[in-house]
């Protein structure tokens, strides 16, 4: 009976790690477009270009995308940007350019660039040697190749999820194996 309770506890704790899918490479980005005098731009549909750089001015372009027909109301807009996760190894800044819309003088690049912070950086790759600054329940844990997944504490193997989906737990006494062929 103790073994059954232990197995159920392990399944409840580890199963969410197995079924949790990879985090999509999307950034929710909202902005306020204003004129040079600080008033919101006219309401309407805008074609907006988003450039992501590694510096607040100048720097290297890391990602660019254009979105067509973005609704702007009282100067505000909301979009989903889709950069690759490989760009999140340094500070990043977004520059917005209106290419088309109901205002004159387009294209118009808005400044200053806005810095990307916390949430977009959750797309950054995890380190095999451990991670800091993580949020329980929102960060991806697992492998994307055909290798077993090890869980360690104090650098001692405690649990392994095999490539067949078996859950192996290790301790100083008897070990417990769960899954097909265990």
Secondary structure, DSSP 8 states (H G I E B T S, - for coil): -HHHHHHHHHHHHHHHHHH-----S-EEEEEE-B-TTS-B--SEEEEEEEEEESSSSS--EEEEEEEEEEEEBTTEEEEEE---GGGTTS--EEEEEEEESSSSS-SEEEEEEEE--HHHHTTS---TT--SS--TTTS--S-SSSS-EEEEETTEEEEEE-TTS-EEE--SS--EEESTT-
